[in-house]
Amino acid sequence: MDSPLLGGNPVAPSRDLFHSSQSGGNIHKFPTYPEMGMFVSELWGAPECPREVRDLRDRVTRFVAGRVVPHEAELDAGGATARDLVQRLKQEAIAEGLWGLPLPPELGGAGLSLPDYAHVAEAEGASDHGPAVLGSTALLDMTVLGEHPDHLHRLARGELTLCNAMTEPDTPGSDPSLITTRARPEPDGSWTLHGRKWFVTGADRAGLALVLARAPAGPSAFLVPTGSPGFRLERELTVLGAGGQWELTLDAAPGHLVGAEGKGLRVAGRRVRLGRLLRCLRWLGQARRAFLLMRRRARERTLSTGRLADHQLVQALVFDALLAIRTTRPLVFQVAALLEAGRDARRDTALAKVAAARMLQQVSDAAVQVYGAAGLGPGTPLPALFRMGRMARLLDGPDELHITTVARGVLDERPA
């Protein structure tokens, strides 16, 4: 989960996030293959996927549905079995030319531009494990480790992952100026870090932690090898029943300064807008999944009065859910275009993030409602999708922070 303000890892899955029952019942986990055309159709509105990207997007959609989703319960469980499974799926993705699509060609990626990759990211994100299996998780971490080229190739190959340690117990995560973790300069020029962090996504499997700490010159960013003396995992935290978050202690842990001392917020800011964009794109993919499951349920479920799909209240849920998806997508893709052009995307990112979080919560809630009691149980991914929708309104800054920031900027803005 990491810092609500500064952005966590948008692609590291929480354990149990898409756990489904392994019973022999009728398990609705993902659109069926006949429905795949609808998953990638233009039902979802603008922007349209560029013609040259469609085949790649469709292949990723099929890979996630056919290779990743069937193994979600195993991947959710974590441990050695999950790690081995990720490695096998990774090799399959490499063999099919689907590995590292947004990464630079010199690092073994396909070099997709951000606007083109955005269409693929929706497909990857339909499963929370998709980006990790397909190697795109490194994209965000490269914004931090660009000054450390020795790490980049390991990141691109999936041999190294980074966790983001920002939030602290009893300290508002939306106000990083209040952090209490300290970075102490040592006589030999090195740094040691002292403090506690929590809600750190994937800290148990990361090789490096990006830690925001208070140095003499102000908040600064540090890389800490997770195997270092003084870096200690205290406990796993659950978020609405899902694991994958950790609390950790830094007790004289060695830190390597990233950027200039006192400029930690700037370092973190380099990744925050990209991180929010990637989250939004994956939330769109997950909302599609929830929507199509809802559509299937409404069409198949019959009552004494006919199909659920023939009831106006169900039709209203479907209409409002589709409206939420179609009005959110342009906001999210606008951010991708602005970031690709190197333009200021702060306002647009805030608007897109709030819209996407609300959208996922609304669509997943509607799907649960149409499924009824079955939507609350282990037979579908809907409880996990709803959980993510609720979490989304806090991840990478609570709604209130973005609303206030945008509104103040608009109200204080003077004509040019």
Salt bridges, closest charged atoms under 4 A:
ASP16 OD1 - HIS19 ND1 3.97
GLU35 OE1 - ARG296 NH2 3.04
GLU42 OE2 - ARG57 NH1 3.99
GLU48 OE2 - ARG54 NH2 2.44
ASP55 OD2 - ARG59 NH1 3.90
ASP58 OD1 - ARG57 NE 3.02
GLU72 OE1 - ARG289 NH2 3.08
GLU74 OE2 - HIS71 ND1 2.86
ASP76 OD1 - HIS129 NE2 2.65
GLU92 OE1 - ARG67 NH1 2.84
GLU92 OE2 - ARG88 NH1 2.91
GLU96 OE2 - ARG67 NH2 2.34
GLU122 OE1 - ARG288 NH2 3.11
GLU122 OE2 - ARG329 NE 2.94
GLU124 OE1 - ARG282 NH2 3.57
ASP141 OD1 - ARG271 NH2 3.27
GLU147 OE2 - ARG270 NH2 3.88
GLU159 OE2 - ARG157 NE 2.94
GLU168 OE2 - LYS197 NZ 2.98
GLU186 OE2 - ARG184 NE 3.21
ASP204 OD1 - ARG205 NH1 3.71
GLU234 OE2 - ARG232 NE 2.95
GLU236 OE2 - ARG15 NH2 2.45
GLU247 OE2 - ARG196 NH2 2.97
GLU247 OE1 - ARG235 NE 2.59
ASP310 OD1 - ARG307 NH2 3.08
ASP344 OD2 - ARG346 NH2 2.75
ASP396 OD2 - ARG279 NE 2.65
ASP399 OD2 - ARG393 NE 2.83
GLU413 OE2 - ARG347 NH2 3.28
